[in-house]
Amino acid sequence: MQSTKVFVVDGGNTLIKLGTFVNHQLVETNRFQELASLEKYLSKDDIVVIANVGEHQLQQDLISLGCQVLIVSTKNPIPFTNAYRTPSTLGIDRLCNIAAVHQWHPNRNIVVIDAGTCIKFDFIDYLARYHGGSISPGISLRYQSLNEHTAKLPLLHPLEEWDLLGLTSEASIHSGVMGSIKGELLWRIEEFNNRYEDLLIYLTGGDAQYFDLGQKNDIFVDENLTLKGIYALYLFQHSSVTLL
């Protein structure tokens, strides 16, 4: 039997992520800051499925490489009910995350936490109704805002270890940024658990590594959740996606 290879591209706000699926299994992942680095992995006539929340030029660039480009978007059918009141403003990445977990647990209440450029919580109930969630600034955006909107605070980068008490200005920034995010995550997790029974929680995103939430809170951690969700929607939408 001939193997089926499909490339999946997650065009995010910060990075371009490429997943290679062979016979429906994710076998390789790569991350890039620009298309030029991605070109060496793709050839003419390769099937490339893309969900893009970044620059729209990305899909045109992929077409110029000669790839068969399939667009997964909020305008295409999805395997659950979208109860979001402004679907035209909904990021496709949020639906992809939900699509991934829904295919594994179709009759459960599920929260997905995506810790990336933004921190997003998304909820789907046991009746397969997606309700939305929350969006707040991610780690880098919080560090950047302190630097850009003050006269003297430096631009710092996240640390895995920080303390409640910052004994220097830099340590205080780390405590404030990292502590505020951890507090936000823990509070929302507690609130969801209080409101919904039989709840599953998934954590994904490039900054998930900074928060040890998995084992302590019975949270499933999957750094490739968005790629898997794009592929899940591609399989569901294969007869109706846009071929460019």
Sequence and secondary structure as in RCSB ss.txt:
>XXXX:A:sequence
MQSTKVFVVDGGNTLIKLGTFVNHQLVETNRFQELASLEKYLSKDDIVVIANVGEHQLQQDLISLGCQVLIVSTK
NPIPFTNAYRTPSTLGIDRLCNIAAVHQWHPNRNIVVIDAGTCIKFDFIDYLARYHGGSISPGISLRYQSLNEHT
AKLPLLHPLEEWDLLGLTSEASIHSGVMGSIKGELLWRIEEFNNRYEDLLIYLTGGDAQYFDLGQKNDIFVDENL
TLKGIYALYLFQHSSVTLL
>XXXX:A:secstr
    EEEEEEE SS EEEEEEETTEEEEEEEESSHHHHGGG  TT EEEEEESS THHHHHHHHTT EEEE  TT
S  SSEE  S GGG  HHHHHHHHHHHHH TTSEEEEEEESSEEEEEEE TTSEEEEEEEEE HHHHHHHHHHTS
SS       S   SS SSHHHHHHHHHHHHHHHHHHHHHHHHHHH SSEEEEEESTTGGGS  TGGGT EE TTH
HHHHHHHHHHHHTTTSEE 
